[in-house]
Amino acid sequence: MSRLLLVLVAAAMIGTLAACTTPDTEGGTPIPPSASASAAPAPTASVSVPVVRATPTPPAAPAPEPTALALPDLGVDMPVDAVGVQDDGAMQIPKNPASAGWYRFGPAPADGEGATVIAAHVDSRVYGLGPLARLRDAQPGQEVFVTDEAGTRTRYIVERVTYIPRAQLPVDELFAREGPPTLVVITCGGSFDERTRSYSDNVVLVAREA
């Protein structure tokens, strides 16, 4: 399946994305929004991200997988695991918010083009608050680093951090497989719905490779 076709398939599936929920948690505390993003202690919340159900053909020589994410100005330094797609079409996210997931059907930093997408839960009733609860505090110009399994550390510069309603995630932009090399980091934020145990928004950081 071509890269362009994968993007089109993901865009067509935007209506089937998982809500910012986690089925094995109970209750929750609303997260108050801020001017840029939002995150605070509350039950685990999943990230609404575009995915494809079809398994893409792996490249002949795959790039080294990301293994760590660091935002020094926020005190964030967390492991990253390669993740795929759940049966319901949602991107898999590590249950422990101390770990992030890299969308393995998209680019890695070493590919040299497109968006490397990394996502994590903002918090968990079981594990507590995750490092990306601080994502809302990131500022343009700050550094972000992604280390891969080959030991290469790729440096990015934050361009923006925004709220995006989970039903309005700009799939073709954030999950681009072509174009300038960028990094997209996603967690949940906005208001928390006690009834559905879901967050209203995604907190999205976009950074350019330096």
Helices and strands as residue ranges (DSSP letters): H 3-12, G 14-16, E 66-71, G 72-74, E 76-83, E 100-103, G 109-111, E 115-119, E 123-124, E 128-129, G 131-137, E 143-148, E 153-165, G 166-168, H 171-174, E 182-193, E 198-209
